[in-house]
Amino acid sequence: MQITNISEAKAQLSALIEKVMAGEEVIIGKAGKPVARIIKYKNNRQPRQPGALKGKIKIADDFDVLPDDIAEALGMVDK
């Protein structure tokens, strides 16, 4: 684990990223106190599957009907 301050991190960002890519953890500090940690990014997400919720979602028949009070507030109803 490497500890560096913000000024050094700005000047050596490419080198720090290379260390992170090699598996090392980098801590960035400000005024002698750690404020950020840089670690290697791991994408653990599964690819999205189209249609995975097919048949599990129901849209109400009145989905597109605007409630009277909201329609009136928007000036869409004659008084």
C-alpha positions as CSV (number, residue, x, y, z in Angstrom):
1,M,0.0,0.0,0.0
2,Q,1.4,3.4,-1.0
3,I,0.4,6.6,0.8
4,T,0.8,9.9,-1.1
5,N,-0.5,13.4,-0.7
6,I,-2.7,15.2,-3.3
7,S,0.2,17.2,-4.9
8,E,2.3,14.0,-5.5
9,A,-0.8,12.1,-6.7
10,K,-1.5,14.8,-9.3
11,A,2.1,14.8,-10.5
12,Q,2.3,11.0,-10.6
13,L,-1.2,9.9,-11.5
14,S,-0.2,7.7,-14.4
15,A,2.4,5.9,-12.2
16,L,-0.1,5.4,-9.4
17,I,-2.7,4.0,-11.8
18,E,-0.1,1.5,-13.1
19,K,0.5,0.4,-9.5
20,V,-3.2,0.0,-8.9
21,M,-3.5,-2.1,-12.1
22,A,-0.8,-4.3,-10.7
23,G,-2.9,-4.9,-7.6
24,E,-1.5,-2.4,-5.2
25,E,-3.7,-0.1,-3.2
26,V,-3.0,3.7,-3.1
27,I,-4.1,6.0,-0.3
28,I,-4.2,9.7,-1.0
29,G,-4.0,12.0,2.0
30,K,-4.6,15.7,2.7
31,A,-3.0,17.4,5.7
32,G,-1.6,14.1,6.8
33,K,-4.9,12.4,7.0
34,P,-6.2,9.7,4.5
35,V,-9.1,11.0,2.4
36,A,-9.2,8.6,-0.6
37,R,-8.3,5.1,-1.6
38,I,-7.6,4.0,-5.2
39,I,-8.2,0.3,-5.8
40,K,-8.4,-1.8,-9.0
41,Y,-11.9,-1.8,-10.6
42,K,-13.6,-5.1,-10.8
43,N,-16.8,-5.4,-12.9
44,N,-18.8,-8.1,-11.2
45,R,-22.0,-7.2,-12.9
46,Q,-23.7,-9.8,-15.1
47,P,-24.8,-8.7,-18.6
48,R,-28.3,-7.5,-18.8
49,Q,-30.8,-10.0,-20.3
50,P,-33.6,-8.4,-22.4
51,G,-37.0,-9.8,-21.4
52,A,-36.0,-11.0,-18.0
53,L,-39.1,-9.5,-16.4
54,K,-41.5,-10.5,-19.2
55,G,-44.8,-11.5,-17.6
56,K,-43.8,-10.1,-14.2
57,I,-44.9,-6.5,-14.7
58,K,-48.5,-5.4,-15.1
59,I,-49.5,-1.9,-16.1
60,A,-52.8,-0.7,-14.8
61,D,-55.6,0.0,-17.3
62,D,-55.8,3.6,-16.1
63,F,-52.0,4.2,-16.2
64,D,-52.4,7.1,-18.7
65,V,-55.3,8.8,-16.9
66,L,-54.3,12.0,-15.1
67,P,-56.0,12.5,-11.7
68,D,-58.4,15.4,-11.8
69,D,-56.6,17.4,-9.1
70,I,-53.3,17.3,-11.0
71,A,-55.0,18.0,-14.3
72,E,-56.7,21.0,-12.8
73,A,-53.4,22.2,-11.3
74,L,-51.8,22.0,-14.7
75,G,-54.7,23.9,-16.3
76,M,-55.8,21.0,-18.4
77,V,-59.4,20.9,-17.1
78,D,-62.1,23.5,-17.6
79,K,-63.5,24.9,-14.4
